């Protein structure tokens, strides 16, 4: 293991609840592409699949009467970028990230997309270090509070669907999403804006994919429309 891949501090292991046998995996999970090669993109790919499996298993076990569509909406609400980034902040991931100088100077340690990617990479790193069961146990542990707080009877429709239904109910035109920045994989965030009837300015959105960016823009637009009508979000 090179010195450049050595984790800055060991406290992250205490916060995530896993002591790595292979500390190079921990370092790799915390290394953003802007830092150089090797980085955490491949771990992120595996971690995303393990995260979805872990959350699906928890929902399947906790809510035996829920239908597939209800469980899918609950899972989507738990694995979305904002949720993962918030959890990464709670676990103290940001200060441990290895970023290129420009990305660090631009606030990358607190960027939702970077934090969410690192959290997924950590899940994969735990799996490789100690096995799939250890990774799924980490997911269960990290998300326990959010899983306990879930109300399966509350709507968990994605923001784009909610915005579309909000506008249709008022016989307004559907939103138009405009892509402002569409970088290559690993090169930054996708940035979009939503043009929505009834709002004076486009609603911005950003994320690691176009889908996530559009969902964020829709969420902002929906919040502004509801506030304009005096509706509590």
C-alpha positions as protocol buffer text, in pm:
chain_id: "A"
residue {
  index: 1
  type: UNK
  ca { x: 0 y: 0 z: 0 }
}
residue {
  index: 2
  type: UNK
  ca { x: 140 y: 338 z: -94 }
}
residue {
  index: 3
  type: UNK
  ca { x: 163 y: 622 z: 156 }
}
residue {
  index: 4
  type: UNK
  ca { x: -76 y: 823 z: -61 }
}
residue {
  index: 5
  type: UNK
  ca { x: -350 y: 570 z: 6 }
}
residue {
  index: 6
  type: UNK
  ca { x: -311 y: 564 z: 384 }
}
residue {
  index: 7
  type: UNK
  ca { x: -629 y: 693 z: 558 }
}
residue {
  index: 8
  type: UNK
  ca { x: -582 y: 1025 z: 730 }
}
residue {
  index: 9
  type: UNK
  ca { x: -732 y: 906 z: 1062 }
}
residue {
  index: 10
  type: UNK
  ca { x: -869 y: 587 z: 1212 }
}
residue {
  index: 11
  type: UNK
  ca { x: -1179 y: 744 z: 1369 }
}
residue {
  index: 12
  type: UNK
  ca { x: -1390 y: 665 z: 1065 }
}
residue {
  index: 13
  type: UNK
  ca { x: -1369 y: 294 z: 1153 }
}
residue {
  index: 14
  type: UNK
  ca { x: -1527 y: 358 z: 1491 }
}
residue {
  index: 15
  type: UNK
  ca { x: -1808 y: 564 z: 1341 }
}
residue {
  index: 16
  type: UNK
  ca { x: -1896 y: 309 z: 1071 }
}
residue {
  index: 17
  type: UNK
  ca { x: -1856 y: 18 z: 1313 }
}
residue {
  index: 18
  type: UNK
  ca { x: -1605 y: -184 z: 1114 }
}
residue {
  index: 19
  type: UNK
  ca { x: -1234 y: -240 z: 1170 }
}
residue {
  index: 20
  type: UNK
  ca { x: -1065 y: -314 z: 840 }
}
residue {
  index: 21
  type: UNK
  ca { x: -818 y: -598 z: 805 }
}
residue {
  index: 22
  type: UNK
  ca { x: -719 y: -449 z: 470 }
}
residue {
  index: 23
  type: UNK
  ca { x: -683 y: -80 z: 539 }
}
residue {
  index: 24
  type: UNK
  ca { x: -603 y: -16 z: 174 }
}
residue {
  index: 25
  type: UNK
  ca { x: -971 y: -88 z: 103 }
}
residue {
  index: 26
  type: UNK
  ca { x: -1078 y: 183 z: 347 }
}
residue {
  index: 27
  type: UNK
  ca { x: -840 y: 427 z: 182 }
}
residue {
  index: 28
  type: UNK
  ca { x: -963 y: 333 z: -164 }
}
residue {
  index: 29
  type: UNK
  ca { x: -1329 y: 379 z: -64 }
}
residue {
  index: 30
  type: UNK
  ca { x: -1249 y: 733 z: 50 }
}
residue {
  index: 31
  type: UNK
  ca { x: -1055 y: 829 z: -264 }
}
residue {
  index: 32
  type: UNK
  ca { x: -1245 y: 1047 z: -514 }
}
residue {
  index: 33
  type: UNK
  ca { x: -1151 y: 1033 z: -885 }
}
residue {
  index: 34
  type: UNK
  ca { x: -1017 y: 1388 z: -862 }
}
residue {
  index: 35
  type: UNK
  ca { x: -741 y: 1258 z: -631 }
}
residue {
  index: 36
  type: UNK
  ca { x: -609 y: 1028 z: -903 }
}
residue {
  index: 37
  type: UNK
  ca { x: -579 y: 656 z: -966 }
}
residue {
  index: 38
  type: UNK
  ca { x: -686 y: 426 z: -811 }
}
residue {
  index: 39
  type: UNK
  ca { x: -1017 y: 567 z: -691 }
}
residue {
  index: 40
  type: UNK
  ca { x: -1353 y: 452 z: -555 }
}
residue {
  index: 41
  type: UNK
  ca { x: -1572 y: 433 z: -868 }
}
residue {
  index: 42
  type: UNK
  ca { x: -1564 y: 54 z: -897 }
}
residue {
  index: 43
  type: UNK
  ca { x: -1636 y: 15 z: -526 }
}
residue {
  index: 44
  type: UNK
  ca { x: -1926 y: 257 z: -563 }
}
residue {
  index: 45
  type: UNK
  ca { x: -2077 y: 34 z: -834 }
}
residue {
  index: 46
  type: UNK
  ca { x: -2070 y: -272 z: -609 }
}
residue {
  index: 47
  type: UNK
  ca { x: -2180 y: -75 z: -302 }
}
residue {
  index: 48
  type: UNK
  ca { x: -2487 y: 57 z: -479 }
}
residue {
  index: 49
  type: UNK
  ca { x: -2605 y: -299 z: -547 }
}
residue {
  index: 50
  type: UNK
  ca { x: -2534 y: -410 z: -189 }
}
residue {
  index: 51
  type: UNK
  ca { x: -2713 y: -106 z: -48 }
}
residue {
  index: 52
  type: UNK
  ca { x: -3025 y: -177 z: -250 }
}
residue {
  index: 53
  type: UNK
  ca { x: -3013 y: -542 z: -146 }
}
residue {
  index: 54
  type: UNK
  ca { x: -2973 y: -452 z: 220 }
}
residue {
  index: 55
  type: UNK
  ca { x: -3257 y: -201 z: 225 }
}
residue {
  index: 56
  type: UNK
  ca { x: -3482 y: -435 z: 26 }
}
residue {
  index: 57
  type: UNK
  ca { x: -3418 y: -717 z: 274 }
}
residue {
  index: 58
  type: UNK
  ca { x: -3494 y: -488 z: 570 }
}
residue {
  index: 59
  type: UNK
  ca { x: -3822 y: -368 z: 416 }
}
residue {
  index: 60
  type: UNK
  ca { x: -3922 y: -721 z: 320 }
}
residue {
  index: 61
  type: UNK
  ca { x: -3866 y: -837 z: 677 }
}
residue {
  index: 62
  type: UNK
  ca { x: -4020 y: -536 z: 854 }
}
residue {
  index: 63
  type: UNK
  ca { x: -4334 y: -494 z: 642 }
}
residue {
  index: 64
  type: UNK
  ca { x: -4477 y: -836 z: 545 }
}
residue {
  index: 65
  type: UNK
  ca { x: -4805 y: -685 z: 425 }
}
residue {
  index: 66
  type: UNK
  ca { x: -4660 y: -427 z: 184 }
}
residue {
  index: 67
  type: UNK
  ca { x: -4690 y: -475 z: -190 }
}
residue {
  index: 68
  type: UNK
  ca { x: -4393 y: -464 z: -424 }
}
residue {
  index: 69
  type: UNK
  ca { x: -4469 y: -111 z: -543 }
}
residue {
  index: 70
  type: UNK
  ca { x: -4491 y: 23 z: -188 }
}
residue {
  index: 71
  type: UNK
  ca { x: -4162 y: -137 z: -93 }
}
residue {
  index: 72
  type: UNK
  ca { x: -3999 y: 3 z: -406 }
}
residue {
  index: 73
  type: UNK
  ca { x: -4108 y: 356 z: -317 }
}
residue {
  index: 74
  type: UNK
  ca { x: -3986 y: 318 z: 41 }
}
residue {
  index: 75
  type: UNK
  ca { x: -3652 y: 189 z: -79 }
}
residue {
  index: 76
  type: UNK
  ca { x: -3616 y: 475 z: -327 }
}
residue {
  index: 77
  type: UNK
  ca { x: -3675 y: 727 z: -50 }
}
residue {
  index: 78
  type: UNK
  ca { x: -3401 y: 568 z: 161 }
}
residue {
  index: 79
  type: UNK
  ca { x: -3130 y: 528 z: -103 }
}
residue {
  index: 80
  type: UNK
  ca { x: -3164 y: 864 z: -275 }
}
residue {
  index: 81
  type: UNK
  ca { x: -2858 y: 1084 z: -290 }
}
residue {
  index: 82
  type: UNK
  ca { x: -2965 y: 1335 z: -26 }
}
residue {
  index: 83
  type: UNK
  ca { x: -3035 y: 1060 z: 226 }
}
residue {
  index: 84
  type: UNK
  ca { x: -2700 y: 891 z: 167 }
}
residue {
  index: 85
  type: UNK
  ca { x: -2515 y: 1221 z: 191 }
}
residue {
  index: 86
  type: UNK
  ca { x: -2685 y: 1305 z: 520 }
}
residue {
  index: 87
  type: UNK
  ca { x: -2589 y: 967 z: 661 }
}
residue {
  index: 88
  type: UNK
  ca { x: -2232 y: 1011 z: 539 }
}
residue {
  index: 89
  type: UNK
  ca { x: -2214 y: 1341 z: 726 }
}
residue {
  index: 90
  type: UNK
  ca { x: -2338 y: 1173 z: 1044 }
}
residue {
  index: 91
  type: UNK
  ca { x: -2067 y: 908 z: 1008 }
}
residue {
  index: 92
  type: UNK
  ca { x: -1796 y: 1171 z: 957 }
}
residue {
  index: 93
  type: UNK
  ca { x: -1704 y: 1068 z: 603 }
}
residue {
  index: 94
  type: UNK
  ca { x: -1637 y: 1418 z: 467 }
}
residue {
  index: 95
  type: UNK
  ca { x: -1318 y: 1498 z: 662 }
}
residue {
  index: 96
  type: UNK
  ca { x: -1169 y: 1160 z: 564 }
}
residue {
  index: 97
  type: UNK
  ca { x: -1220 y: 1199 z: 188 }
}
residue {
  index: 98
  type: UNK
  ca { x: -920 y: 1215 z: -42 }
}
residue {
  index: 99
  type: UNK
  ca { x: -991 y: 1481 z: -302 }
}
residue {
  index: 100
  type: UNK
  ca { x: -793 y: 1666 z: -564 }
}
residue {
  index: 101
  type: UNK
  ca { x: -694 y: 2018 z: -469 }
}
residue {
  index: 102
  type: UNK
  ca { x: -949 y: 2184 z: -693 }
}
residue {
  index: 103
  type: UNK
  ca { x: -1235 y: 1964 z: -574 }
}
residue {
  index: 104
  type: UNK
  ca { x: -1143 y: 2020 z: -211 }
}
residue {
  index: 105
  type: UNK
  ca { x: -1124 y: 2396 z: -261 }
}
residue {
  index: 106
  type: UNK
  ca { x: -1467 y: 2390 z: -427 }
}
residue {
  index: 107
  type: UNK
  ca { x: -1630 y: 2234 z: -120 }
}
residue {
  index: 108
  type: UNK
  ca { x: -1624 y: 1875 z: -235 }
}
residue {
  index: 109
  type: UNK
  ca { x: -1611 y: 1737 z: 119 }
}
residue {
  index: 110
  type: UNK
  ca { x: -1969 y: 1851 z: 171 }
}
residue {
  index: 111
  type: UNK
  ca { x: -2105 y: 1779 z: -178 }
}
residue {
  index: 112
  type: UNK
  ca { x: -2399 y: 1540 z: -174 }
}
residue {
  index: 113
  type: UNK
  ca { x: -2289 y: 1339 z: -477 }
}
residue {
  index: 114
  type: UNK
  ca { x: -1935 y: 1284 z: -348 }
}
residue {
  index: 115
  type: UNK
  ca { x: -2051 y: 1187 z: 0 }
}
residue {
  index: 116
  type: UNK
  ca { x: -2315 y: 948 z: -135 }
}
residue {
  index: 117
  type: UNK
  ca { x: -2062 y: 782 z: -365 }
}
residue {
  index: 118
  type: UNK
  ca { x: -1816 y: 738 z: -80 }
}
residue {
  index: 119
  type: UNK
  ca { x: -2081 y: 583 z: 143 }
}
residue {
  index: 120
  type: UNK
  ca { x: -2163 y: 326 z: -125 }
}
residue {
  index: 121
  type: UNK
  ca { x: -1792 y: 260 z: -175 }
}
residue {
  index: 122
  type: UNK
  ca { x: -1753 y: 197 z: 199 }
}
residue {
  index: 123
  type: UNK
  ca { x: -2028 y: -67 z: 184 }
}
residue {
  index: 124
  type: UNK
  ca { x: -1843 y: -245 z: -95 }
}
residue {
  index: 125
  type: UNK
  ca { x: -1511 y: -215 z: 87 }
}
residue {
  index: 126
  type: UNK
  ca { x: -1661 y: -380 z: 398 }
}
residue {
  index: 127
  type: UNK
  ca { x: -1798 y: -660 z: 178 }
}
residue {
  index: 128
  type: UNK
  ca { x: -1459 y: -731 z: 23 }
}
residue {
  index: 129
  type: UNK
  ca { x: -1283 y: -703 z: 360 }
}
residue {
  index: 130
  type: UNK
  ca { x: -1521 y: -915 z: 568 }
}
residue {
  index: 131
  type: UNK
  ca { x: -1791 y: -1062 z: 346 }
}
residue {
  index: 132
  type: UNK
  ca { x: -2136 y: -973 z: 220 }
}
residue {
  index: 133
  type: UNK
  ca { x: -2305 y: -1040 z: 554 }
}
residue {
  index: 134
  type: UNK
  ca { x: -2082 y: -784 z: 724 }
}
residue {
  index: 135
  type: UNK
  ca { x: -2170 y: -526 z: 459 }
}
residue {
  index: 136
  type: UNK
  ca { x: -2543 y: -592 z: 490 }
}
residue {
  index: 137
  type: UNK
  ca { x: -2513 y: -573 z: 869 }
}
residue {
  index: 138
  type: UNK
  ca { x: -2351 y: -231 z: 831 }
}
residue {
  index: 139
  type: UNK
  ca { x: -2638 y: -115 z: 609 }
}
residue {
  index: 140
  type: UNK
  ca { x: -2890 y: -239 z: 864 }
}
residue {
  index: 141
  type: UNK
  ca { x: -2703 y: -64 z: 1147 }
}
residue {
  index: 142
  type: UNK
  ca { x: -2655 y: 268 z: 967 }
}
residue {
  index: 143
  type: UNK
  ca { x: -3014 y: 289 z: 846 }
}
residue {
  index: 144
  type: UNK
  ca { x: -3180 y: 154 z: 1161 }
}
residue {
  index: 145
  type: UNK
  ca { x: -3311 y: 492 z: 1276 }
}
residue {
  index: 146
  type: UNK
  ca { x: -3450 y: 584 z: 936 }
}
residue {
  index: 147
  type: UNK
  ca { x: -3606 y: 240 z: 893 }
}
residue {
  index: 148
  type: UNK
  ca { x: -3772 y: 269 z: 1233 }
}
residue {
  index: 149
  type: UNK
  ca { x: -3912 y: 609 z: 1138 }
}
residue {
  index: 150
  type: UNK
  ca { x: -4065 y: 497 z: 809 }
}
residue {
  index: 151
  type: UNK
  ca { x: -4442 y: 522 z: 771 }
}
residue {
  index: 152
  type: UNK
  ca { x: -4546 y: 282 z: 493 }
}
residue {
  index: 153
  type: UNK
  ca { x: -4879 y: 460 z: 460 }
}
residue {
  index: 154
  type: UNK
  ca { x: -4718 y: 793 z: 365 }
}
residue {
  index: 155
  type: UNK
  ca { x: -4675 y: 856 z: -5 }
}
residue {
  index: 156
  type: UNK
  ca { x: -4318 y: 797 z: -125 }
}
residue {
  index: 157
  type: UNK
  ca { x: -4365 y: 901 z: -485 }
}
residue {
  index: 158
  type: UNK
  ca { x: -4057 y: 1051 z: -643 }
}
residue {
  index: 159
  type: UNK
  ca { x: -4049 y: 1432 z: -678 }
}
residue {
  index: 160
  type: UNK
  ca { x: -4090 y: 1430 z: -1059 }
}
residue {
  index: 161
  type: UNK
  ca { x: -4409 y: 1227 z: -1031 }
}
residue {
  index: 162
  type: UNK
  ca { x: -4540 y: 1448 z: -749 }
}
residue {
  index: 163
  type: UNK
  ca { x: -4464 y: 1764 z: -946 }
}
residue {
  index: 164
  type: UNK
  ca { x: -4635 y: 1626 z: -1256 }
}
residue {
  index: 165
  type: UNK
  ca { x: -4946 y: 1530 z: -1059 }
}
residue {
  index: 166
  type: UNK
  ca { x: -4949 y: 1870 z: -883 }
}
residue {
  index: 167
  type: UNK
  ca { x: -4945 y: 2052 z: -1218 }
}
residue {
  index: 168
  type: UNK
  ca { x: -5195 y: 1819 z: -1385 }
}
residue {
  index: 169
  type: UNK
  ca { x: -5441 y: 1868 z: -1099 }
}
residue {
  index: 170
  type: UNK
  ca { x: -5428 y: 2242 z: -1172 }
}
residue {
  index: 171
  type: UNK
  ca { x: -5440 y: 2196 z: -1552 }
}
residue {
  index: 172
  type: UNK
  ca { x: -5098 y: 2351 z: -1596 }
}
residue {
  index: 173
  type: UNK
  ca { x: -4833 y: 2252 z: -1854 }
}
residue {
  index: 174
  type: UNK
  ca { x: -4589 y: 1980 z: -1755 }
}
residue {
  index: 175
  type: UNK
  ca { x: -4237 y: 2090 z: -1651 }
}
residue {
  index: 176
  type: UNK
  ca { x: -3953 y: 2109 z: -1899 }
}
residue {
  index: 177
  type: UNK
  ca { x: -3610 y: 1992 z: -1784 }
}
residue {
  index: 178
  type: UNK
  ca { x: -3304 y: 2156 z: -1937 }
}
residue {
  index: 179
  type: UNK
  ca { x: -2958 y: 2001 z: -1899 }
}
residue {
  index: 180
  type: UNK
  ca { x: -2694 y: 2266 z: -1828 }
}
residue {
  index: 181
  type: UNK
  ca { x: -2394 y: 2042 z: -1760 }
}
residue {
  index: 182
  type: UNK
  ca { x: -2364 y: 1676 z: -1851 }
}
residue {
  index: 183
  type: UNK
  ca { x: -2009 y: 1565 z: -1761 }
}
residue {
  index: 184
  type: UNK
  ca { x: -1845 y: 1237 z: -1836 }
}
residue {
  index: 185
  type: UNK
  ca { x: -1866 y: 968 z: -1570 }
}
residue {
  index: 186
  type: UNK
  ca { x: -1663 y: 1060 z: -1265 }
}
residue {
  index: 187
  type: UNK
  ca { x: -1588 y: 1409 z: -1395 }
}
residue {
  index: 188
  type: UNK
  ca { x: -1838 y: 1603 z: -1186 }
}
residue {
  index: 189
  type: UNK
  ca { x: -2208 y: 1661 z: -1134 }
}
residue {
  index: 190
  type: UNK
  ca { x: -2489 y: 1676 z: -1385 }
}
residue {
  index: 191
  type: UNK
  ca { x: -2667 y: 2012 z: -1355 }
}
residue {
  index: 192
  type: UNK
  ca { x: -3017 y: 2082 z: -1481 }
}
residue {
  index: 193
  type: UNK
  ca { x: -3296 y: 2328 z: -1434 }
}
residue {
  index: 194
  type: UNK
  ca { x: -3671 y: 2277 z: -1442 }
}
residue {
  index: 195
  type: UNK
  ca { x: -3892 y: 2532 z: -1617 }
}
residue {
  index: 196
  type: UNK
  ca { x: -4225 y: 2523 z: -1437 }
}
residue {
  index: 197
  type: UNK
  ca { x: -4539 y: 2722 z: -1506 }
}
residue {
  index: 198
  type: UNK
  ca { x: -4614 y: 2947 z: -1211 }
}
residue {
  index: 199
  type: UNK
  ca { x: -4254 y: 3000 z: -1101 }
}
residue {
  index: 200
  type: UNK
  ca { x: -4066 y: 3315 z: -1199 }
}
residue {
  index: 201
  type: UNK
  ca { x: -3727 y: 3141 z: -1219 }
}
residue {
  index: 202
  type: UNK
  ca { x: -3614 y: 2792 z: -1324 }
}
residue {
  index: 203
  type: UNK
  ca { x: -3556 y: 2550 z: -1038 }
}
residue {
  index: 204
  type: UNK
  ca { x: -3198 y: 2415 z: -1023 }
}
residue {
  index: 205
  type: UNK
  ca { x: -3091 y: 2060 z: -960 }
}
residue {
  index: 206
  type: UNK
  ca { x: -2758 y: 1878 z: -943 }
}
residue {
  index: 207
  type: UNK
  ca { x: -2651 y: 1519 z: -891 }
}
residue {
  index: 208
  type: UNK
  ca { x: -2428 y: 1237 z: -1002 }
}
residue {
  index: 209
  type: UNK
  ca { x: -2675 y: 1147 z: -1278 }
}
residue {
  index: 210
  type: UNK
  ca { x: -2933 y: 1325 z: -1487 }
}
residue {
  index: 211
  type: UNK
  ca { x: -3211 y: 1138 z: -1307 }
}
residue {
  index: 212
  type: UNK
  ca { x: -3094 y: 1254 z: -965 }
}
residue {
  index: 213
  type: UNK
  ca { x: -3044 y: 1611 z: -1085 }
}
residue {
  index: 214
  type: UNK
  ca { x: -3395 y: 1626 z: -1233 }
}
residue {
  index: 215
  type: UNK
  ca { x: -3544 y: 1482 z: -915 }
}
residue {
  index: 216
  type: UNK
  ca { x: -3371 y: 1753 z: -713 }
}
residue {
  index: 217
  type: UNK
  ca { x: -3494 y: 2025 z: -947 }
}
residue {
  index: 218
  type: UNK
  ca { x: -3848 y: 1886 z: -926 }
}
residue {
  index: 219
  type: UNK
  ca { x: -3826 y: 1880 z: -545 }
}
residue {
  index: 220
  type: UNK
  ca { x: -3723 y: 2246 z: -538 }
}
residue {
  index: 221
  type: UNK
  ca { x: -3998 y: 2343 z: -780 }
}
residue {
  index: 222
  type: UNK
  ca { x: -4263 y: 2152 z: -587 }
}
residue {
  index: 223
  type: UNK
  ca { x: -4157 y: 2316 z: -263 }
}
residue {
  index: 224
  type: UNK
  ca { x: -4179 y: 2662 z: -420 }
}
residue {
  index: 225
  type: UNK
  ca { x: -4522 y: 2592 z: -570 }
}
residue {
  index: 226
  type: UNK
  ca { x: -4660 y: 2460 z: -242 }
}
residue {
  index: 227
  type: UNK
  ca { x: -4516 y: 2756 z: -51 }
}
residue {
  index: 228
  type: UNK
  ca { x: -4686 y: 2988 z: -298 }
}
residue {
  index: 229
  type: UNK
  ca { x: -5018 y: 2823 z: -220 }
}
residue {
  index: 230
  type: UNK
  ca { x: -4954 y: 2821 z: 152 }
}
residue {
  index: 231
  type: UNK
  ca { x: -4936 y: 2441 z: 158 }
}
residue {
  index: 232
  type: UNK
  ca { x: -4714 y: 2278 z: 420 }
}
residue {
  index: 233
  type: UNK
  ca { x: -4464 y: 2046 z: 239 }
}
